[in-house]
Amino acid sequence: MGDLREPLRRVRAAFEGAGYTVGGVRELLGPVAGGALARDEIVPALRATRGGSPLELLTRLFWLQVPVDASALDAAGLDARDLVATGLAEPSGAEVRPLLHVEPLESVSGEGHAGYAVSDLKVRPGSGTVPADDHVVGTGGASGNLARLVVHRPVDNVLDLGTGCGVQAVHLHDRLRPGRITATDVNPRALELAAMSFELSGMDGVELLEGSLLEPVRGRRFDLIVSNPPFVVAPSGDRRFTYRESGMPGDDFCRRLVGAAPEMLEDGGYCQLLANWLHVEGVPWEERVGAWTAGCDAWIVQRDVQDPAEYAELWLRDSCEAGTPEYRARYDAWLDHFERQGVTGIGFGWITLRRSASPAVRIEELRQAVDQPVGAYVESIMDGFRNAEKFSTGCGSRVRAADGLVQEQVGAPGAEDPERIVLRQTARLRRAAGVGTVEAALAGVCDGSLPLDRLLDAIAQLTGMDAGQVRAHAGTVLPELIADGFFEVA
């Protein structure tokens, strides 16, 4: 890597000078071509980049993956020699063609340029080409979801486990206090491309280690572990893509990572990962996945579930195997595998762990859209679970209604009392909860300035209810509403 540093730095300067950023490309393409590109259709983007400016040339070469005229690069002030010397591109007659995909990254807040991710060229559906076993995938929906989930607090010591092209480490670089990022991967080619990503992103001192799971860093502790792991549950066989499949049976990779994380975390440290888990006939998925956790606060969220056929189709499309002669046999092998294991579905979701002496665990399904980035408020979500477990209405406790709550009432027109009262969050996780008169009244008046017992007594007087019953009711329902984020312990 040493002899590539200088040419890569010159390439970075050329990228930045041309405005080759997410914002620059978005403005260049406009909404129609940009929307088509998000669907992996490049024709509108090719039409929008025919002008020959430095930004248009770089977008065509490294994002759209089409050759560009060498003389046009020179005329635009872009030195093709550096692109060739770094292995990003190669000469082909009068043209320069891409050898790698280089995509700019936007910060998770959507404000500003984060860096660049270098990966293998995208294998497009219908091309008749299947990715190599050691293919290094670029950015995508999964990597974006994880980047938006990761806690925003500054950290000193970070592990990016299964770094791939290095996208998570690039996103985390601006949150690092004087300290170190360690990036590991079982694929040596991934580490080579991640090193290029880091150099193009202006990152120094990232430690790169080869190995599986936590073996390369055994005995060390971290403030933060992030992982977009090879979580795909695939049948064993002669074909395996290291970017998505671990080779371990079922969902064992994620289970082992969750189980091993506590000993690798500093006190209060976080481990955050994406995961797939099996729904096995006769066993609730919450019970299976909940058994993975120990020694940490845990927030396990299921965002989607697919049946075995949907799941097989998704990943056979991902590897561009749909339409190949082997497609039917491969599809059949996936279904056989799931049938033998008694699998009824496969869950998709995220797992957040925080090392704690007295763990609080929350396992749930969230299908609704949530505010992004989740990492901006994930700490308060975890705090809510912990506060709910030890909450009591006595001893001068105080609560406040969360920001952004609205109340909805359902009932016949003109009726004195509503049939149903709903509290709804307009921000963060956007939950809704049916509540009673006491909780609704409390949400309207509590701001943390008065002790809860005084507020409950006042509500009892106003409603004509027995004060003891009001307190007992609040003691029953408030912990769940605190855990769900409708109220906060002041």
N, C-alpha and C positions, 0 to 999 in steps of 0.2 A: 504493500500500500504506500510505502514511503515515496517511491518514485512517481506516484500518481497524485500526490497531494497538491503540488503546484499547478499542474494542468486542471485538476478538479476545482481549485480555487478560482482559476481564470474562467472556467465554465460557469461557476456560481456567479461571478461578477457579470458575465454575459447574460445569464438568466435574469438576474435582478435588474440589470440595465434595460433589458427588453420588456420588463414588466411581466415576466412569465410567472405569474401568481394565479391563485384561484380567482381572485377579484379581477385581474387583468383579462384572463381567458373568458370569464363570465361576461364581461363587458364587450369583448371582441365578438363572441358568438351570438349574443342576444338570446331572448327567451326561447325562440323556436328551435334553433340549432342546439342550444344548451339542453333543452328538454329532450330532444332526440338523442343526444349523446348520453344522457342519463339512462336511456333505454338501450344503449349500446348500438345505436344507429349513427354512422359517421358521415353519411352523404351530406346532410345539411351543414355540418361543421366544415366539411371540405369546401363547400360552396362559399362559406363565410370567411375562409382563410386563403383566398386566392390572390391577395394583394402584394405579397412579397415583403411585408414589414418583418423586422426581427421577431416580433411576437407571433405573427402568423406562421413563419417558418418553424419556429420552435414548437408551436402547438401542433403543426402537421407532423413534424418529425418524431417528437417524443410523447405526444398524447394520442394523436390519431394513428401513429405508426405507419406513415407512408413516406417514401423517399422524397427528397427535395433536391433541387438543382444545386450543384456545388458552387457554381458562379453566383447564384442568388445569395447563398450564405456569405460569400466574400463581399458582395455588393452591400449586404446589410451589416457588415462589420463583425460577422460571426466567424471565428477561426475554426474551420473544419478540422485542422490538424489536432487541436485539443480534444475535439469530440472523438476523433479516431484514436488518439493516444490513450485516452481513458477507457476505451472499450465501449463507449456509449453508442458509437456508430462506426460504419465502415464505408470506404469508397466503393462505388459500383458504377463503372463507366463515368459518365458525366454527372452522376448523382451521388448523394450520400444517403445511405439507408440506415434506419435505426437497428441497433442490436439489443437495446434495453428500453424499457418503458420508464420514463421519468415524469412523475406527476407532482405538481406543487400541492402543498397542504395548507389549509386554512386553520387558524386557531379554533379550538372547540367553541369559543364564544362567538365565532363568526366575525371577529374584528381583528384583521391583520393576518399577515403571512407567517406561517409556522416553520416551513422548511420544505424539503423535497424527499420523496420516496422513490428509490430505484428498484425496479423489479424486472422479472422476465417479461418479454412481450406477451400481451394478452393473446390467448388462443380464443378466437371468436367462434361462436356456434355456426355450424354449417361449413367450416373450413376444411373438414375432413382430417384435422389434426387433433391428437389427444396430447395433453401436457406431458412432459417428461416426469419421471418419478420424483426428481429433485427440483421440480418447477417452483420458483419463488413467486408467489402471488403478490399483487400490488394492493392498493387500498380498495376498500369496498364497504358494503353495508355493515358487516360485522365489525371491522376495524373502527369504523366511525362510531358505532354504538358503544364500543368499549371506551374509546377516547372520551366520549361525552359522559360516561358513567364514572370515570376515575375522579377521586376526591381532589378538590382544588387546593388544599392546604399545601404550603411549602414543605419540602422533604429534603433529607440529607443523603439518603442511601436507598437507591431504587433498583429493583430487579425487574427486567422485562424478559419474562420466561417464554421461549418460543418466539423470538423477536421477528422472525421472517425478514421482511425488507426494512425493519426498524421503525415502523410508523409510530408505535406507541412511545418509544423513547424520544422521537422527535417532538411529539406533542408534550412530553413531560419536561423537556429541557428547560423551558422558561420557568418551571416551578421548583427547580433544583437550587437549594441553597448551596454554598460551597460544599461539595460532596462528590458523589460518583454515581453514574448509571452503569449497571452491569447488564449486558444483553447476552442471552444464551439461545442456542438452537442446536438441534440434532443434525441439521443439514449444513455442511460446510459452505455450500454455495450461498445459502441464506446469509451467513455471516459475512461473506465477501461483499454481497450487494448492500447489506446493512451498513457496512463500513463506508461504502460510497454515499449512501443516504446521509450519513452523519457528516461526512466531509462537505457535501454540497449544502448541508444545512448549517454549516459553521459551528459544528459541535466538536469539542476537543475532549480527549481523555475518557471516552466510553470504553469500558472493559468488555471484550468479546470472548465468550467461552463456548466451546463445543460440548454438547452432552444432553442427555434426556432428563426430563423432569427436573428435580432439584439437585441431582448428583454433582454438577459442576460447582455448586456453591454450598455443599453440605457443611454444616458447622458454622455458617455465617448467619447474621440477622439483618433484616432490612426494615426501613420505615414503611416501604410500600413495595408490594409485588403486584405486577399486572401481567395478565396472560390472555392472549387470544389463542387458546391451545388447539391442538389437533383433535377436536372433540367429535368429529363425525363418526357415527357408529356404523361401520361397514363390515361385510363378511370377510373372513380371512380368505386369501387367495393369492394369485401371482401378481396382482396389480395393486399398488399402494401409492398414494400421493402424500408425501411427507408433510405438505403444508396443511393437510386437513385430517389425516388418519395416523394414529399412533402405533397401530399394530397390536395394541392391547385389546382384550375381549370387552365387548359391550361399552359401557360408560366408565370403565375402570380408570382411564387416565384422569378424568375430572375428579373421580372419587379419591384417588391417591393424592392428587394435588391438594384438594381441600383438607384431607386428613393430615398431610405433612406440613401445611402452611403455618400452624401455630408455633412450632419450634423454630421457624425461620423468621418470625416477626419480632421486632422490638415491642415492648409494652405499649399498647395503644396503636400499634402499626396495622396497616390495612393490606389485605390481599383481595384483588378484584379480578374476576375472570368471566368470560362467556362460557356457556356449557350447554351440552345436550344431555338429556337423561332419559332412561327407558321407562315407559309405563308398562309394567308387567302385570299380567292377569292375576287378580286376587290380592294385589298389594297396592295400597294407595301411594301415588308418586311422592306425596309429601313425606310419608313414612320412610320410603327408600332414601330419598335425598337428605332428609333431616338426619338420618343415621350417619351421614358422612362427617358431620360437624362435631368438633370437641375443642374446648379451650379458647373459643372465640365467640364474640357476638356475631350473629349471622343473619343476613337478609338475603333470602333466596326467592327470586321472582321468576315465575313462568310467564313468558310473553306470548307464546304460541304453542300449539300442539299439532303434529301432523300424523296421519295414519301411516302404516308401513309403506303403502304404495306411493303416497304423495312424497314421502321422505326419499324413497329410492329414486323416483323421477327427478326430484330436486338435485340430487348429487350426481346422477348420471348426466344431467344437463350441464351441471357445473364443470364436469370434466370433459364436456363435449363428446360424450359417448353416444348420445342420442343420434340415431341415423347411421351408426356404424354396423357392420355385419354382426358384431358380438352383442349388440344392444339387448336383444331379447334374452339371451343366455345370462347376461350380467344382471338384468332386471330380475329374472327368475331366481338367481342365486341370492340376491338381497332378500327377496320375499321368503325363500326357504330358511334363510338365517333367522329372520324375525319370527317365523312360525315355530321353529325349534326352541326358541328362547321364551315363547309365550308372550311376545311383545305385542301390545295392542296400540301403542302410539309412542311418539318420541317428542319430548318437550324441549323447547328452546327457551333460554333465559339467561339471567345473569346472577352471579353470586358475589356478595360483598361480605368479607370477614374482617373483624377487628379484634385483635388480641385483648382478652379480658380475663380477669381472675374469676368473675362470676358471670358467665355468658348468658345473654338474652338472645333467643332465636325466633325469627319470624319467617314463615314460609307462606307464600301467597301467590295468587294469579292476578296479574294486571294486564288486561287486554286493551284498555283505553289509551289514547294518546296522553303523554305526559310532557311537562315542560322540560326542555333541554337547555343546557346540559344538566343532567341529573347530578353530576359531580359537584355542582355549585351548592347543593343542599343535602347531599347524602349523609353528611355528618349529623345534621339535625334529625334526619330520619332515624338513624341509629340511636341517637340520644333519646328520641321519643320512645322507642321500644324499652330502653333501660329505665327511663323515668316512669313508664307505665307500670312496670313490674313492682316498683317500690312505692307507688303512689298511695297516699292516704288522705281522706278528706279532713282529718283532724290536725291537731298540733299547729294551727295557724298556717296551713298550707295555702298557697296562692296559685291560681291558674289564670291564663289569659286566652282569649279566643285567637286562633291563628289568623293571620292576615288573609284577606281575599275570600272570606266565607260569605256565602249568600244563603238565604233561607227561602224555601219554596213551600207553599201550602196548597194542599189539594182538598177540595170539598165542594159540596153543592153550593151554587150561588146563593148568597144571603144567609148561609148557615152560620150559627154563632161560633161553633168549634170546627176546625178543620178535621177531615178524616185522616190526613197524613201530613206530617211535617218532615221535610228533607233539608239537611244541611249539605251544601255542595261547595267543594273547593274550586275556586276559579284559577288556581295556580298550582305549581308543583305537581303532585301526583293526581290531582283532579278527581279525588274520590267523592262519593256521595253516600250519605248515611241517613236512614230513617231514624228520627229521634222523637222523644216525648216532650211534654210541656216544660219539664224542669230543664233539660239540656238546651232546648231552644231559648228559654228565658235567660239561662246562664250565658249562652253565646252572645246575647245582646247586651250584657252589662259587664262581663268580667274583663278587666284590662290588666290584672295583676296588682292593682293598687290596694285592694281590700282582701282580707282573709276570706277563704272560701266558705267557712262555716257561717260567717255573717251574711254572705250573699244567699246562701241556701235558706237560712232562717227568714230572710226578707222575701224570697220566692214563696216559701210556705205561707207566710202571712197574706201575700197578694193573691194566691190561688186558693186559700182556704184549706190547704192540705196539712196533714200532721207533719211537724218539723222532723220528728224522728224518721218517719217514712221517707221524707224528701232526702235526708242525709243518707239513709241506707240505699236508696235508689241511686243517688249520685255516686256512692262508693262502689256500686256494681257496674255502672255504665261508663263512668269517666275514664278508668284505665284503658279501655278499648278505644275510646275516642282520642285519648292522648297518644296511644300507639299508632292510630290512624292519622294523626296530625291535625285533628280538628281543634284541639286545645294543646297548650304548651304549659309546662310547669314553670312558674315565674321564679 
